[in-house]
């Protein structure tokens, strides 16, 4: 049998990082706080597959839970490619609205990976599966709560779904029990110290989650990981000249406020166009679809531009995503060619044969998408979202001239999907990070930030917000699939999203 290093290299084409080897050889911790761009998906899935094939007592199935459908298709394609490369008979299935595979439920005796959105997976784990026949609810309920390793990725985007995964893990271990072990691992580049503290978990001693030691990542001598950890991402606040920041109050807008809003987006689009460097990616991330659409409309057609939001039809959204991914693939091929030709001075430079690309998006690109921008423009957002967005800038550490610019969110009591207090806290943290980011690698600047007297702010910014969560009595009631006295069924949407 191949060693893990050989297995990983056969699947991916490159050597594993030290933290990936640690997980494969020592087993999974409860929490994996791995920085963006360091191979979380490959690290956990291939570690699980290798441990399963080695007979190391690993769960027979892997459930990979994601907060957004844009991540599902990419993850499925990558995993299918990896398993094919190393000739492993492990099926990969997807579960999201409009693309539901059900073959996995018919083969519980065979190993498989099920990649899905939290809506589809958690509703089934609560015995109220979305988009399926209710007479099959108990089948999926039983399969997803037995002999599975749950991997919950990008927890900062999950809302109440995160707390549901924590409670279900507690119930499997301490309340209801399972026939076969069904452990959970939570992953994110932005997790707080008290991530899993619920009243039920505290009572049964599960609040202290085992985490991957940070020293394993920092002490890795792999040149690839060292280059990524040394990536610079200098930050500045962008303030348009002679244009006020518009407000977005719920009352009817005046003609004057509409003109202010139009002037602001015109100034932003002009700045994005002027700063864009041909042959590179400029990424603009807005908090709302309306803002993204307004910026996109004001950009010229040259250089090429693409709009990504959640309001496209599936076919259109996939087409737009592919334009972005095709540009990134072209950039990576150029880097590989330059490395093969030993043209180290060209690595990190713009592509010489194209105008580049400007991508205007909402939060759909801030997690999971393996892209590397030269310029990042972002509306202020909560701190976890800020860190995730910065993870799309100079992702591989080869573009040390990359730069991020943030603009003030519109004044209101609600900033898009975010609370104003969370955005205000992020503003204070960004202002403290700006001088550090000018001269230090990004991750070193984040570490230095912890020693600037704002530890309490950082802790509060990384702690998941309290949301509705199922208690044992709630889940006990879900064991029954009979109609209630009103002829309907218990609604679990409050626990799912």
Secondary structure, 3 states (H helix, E strand, C coil): CCCHHHHHHHHHCCCCCHHHHHHHHHCCCCEECCCCCCCHHHHHHHHHHHHHHCCCCCCCEEEEEECCHHHHHHHHHHHHHHHHHCCCCCEEEEEECCEECCHHHHCCCCCEEEEEEHHHHHHHHCCCCCCCCHHHHHHHHHHHCCCEEEEEECHHHCCHHHHHHHHHHHHHHHHCCCCCCCCEEEECCCCCCCCCCCHHHHHCCCCCCCECCHHHHHCCCCHHHHHHHCCCCEEEECCCCCCCCCECCCCCCCHHHHHHHHHHHHHHHHHHHHHCCCCCEEEEECCCHHHHHHHHHHCCCCCCEEEECCCCCHHHHHHHHHHHHHHHHHHHHHHHHHHHCCCCCCCCCCCCCCCCEEEEECHHHCCCCCCCECEEEEECCCHHHHHHHHCCECCCCCCCCCEEEEECCCECCEECCEEHHHHHHHHHHHHHHHHHHHHCCHHHHHHHHCCCCCHHHHHHHHCCCCCCCCCHHHHHHHCCCCCCCCCCCCCCHHHHC
